[in-house]
Amino acid sequence: MIRKRLRPRLRPSTLPYLLLLPALALELLIHLVPMLVGIVMSLKRLTQFFVRDWSAAPWAGLANYRMAVDFHAPVGRALLHSFWVTCTFTVLAVGLAWLLGTTAAIMMQDSFRGRGALRALFLLPYALPVYAAVITWSFMFQRDTGLINHVLHDQLHLVDEKPFWLLGDNSFAALVTVSVWRSWPFAFLTLTAGLQNIPRELYEAAALDGAGVWQQIRRITLPSLRPVNTVLVLVLFLWTFNDFNTPYVLFGRSAPEAADLISVHIYQSSFVTWNFGAGSAMSVLLLLFLLLVTAVHLFATSRRRDAQ
């Protein structure tokens, strides 16, 4: 009797929303609530004296934000330097990862013996745990016992002295290398899936018309992959710009100035200097910047799609 009364109240249109409720609840608990707490913390003078009861910290208003964007002061100059280092690092890492992923995906497009094993080998960096992979690279970058200097100095004799890879200006090149090695298999996997949607007849017709390999890639492959690349570049940008695990495991709690990414810089401002209010303000500014870049990217791609 109770089932007959309740059954008419459950409409088919409400079923999808009921199925989404668990995901929405987890999203609220894991992302939105900590985000709101971080915004509140950025408005307080939260230091190590209020760690046990951060709600008792006095209100600072926008003082933490003014300190972060005051580029004439030491804190603002350091944050601006970290921002430009992160931008340069992101452009190089994303560009190289996309280039390697595209090249490998195109090379693996045709069938040949051993293609499956080679694809699995290409995906190995993406399958490895982050900490295990980066720790391995940190051993390889050691000055006296690392594999990199052994090959460059002892075997190939390309350098006169063994360079320091985890200190000084070379740390930036080491960080880009590790980031590209970790992220390019994802680009390869995504673009390989995108290539499956391109009809083979297009390449056969282009070959009959006399188009070479490069012309086929430029006229068929890249335009057909544009929707996939739109999403891929955005995802790689967000992942790389926010990357914390790679520099933290590679350099430790204090990254060199040349590889001072903004994620590690915020960590140092929060957990090394114990100024959680300033670190939270920097995190909110980073979130606003990423939201702005994402909105501009989506707006530009939607306008380009409408124009076509």
Salt bridges, closest charged atoms under 4 A:
GLU27 OE1 - HIS31 ND1 3.42
ASP110 OD1 - ARG200 NH2 3.28
ASP144 OD1 - ARG143 NH1 3.01
ASP154 OD2 - HIS150 ND1 3.08
ASP154 OD1 - HIS153 ND1 2.82
ASP154 OD2 - LYS162 NZ 3.79
ASP260 OD2 - HIS265 ND1 3.21
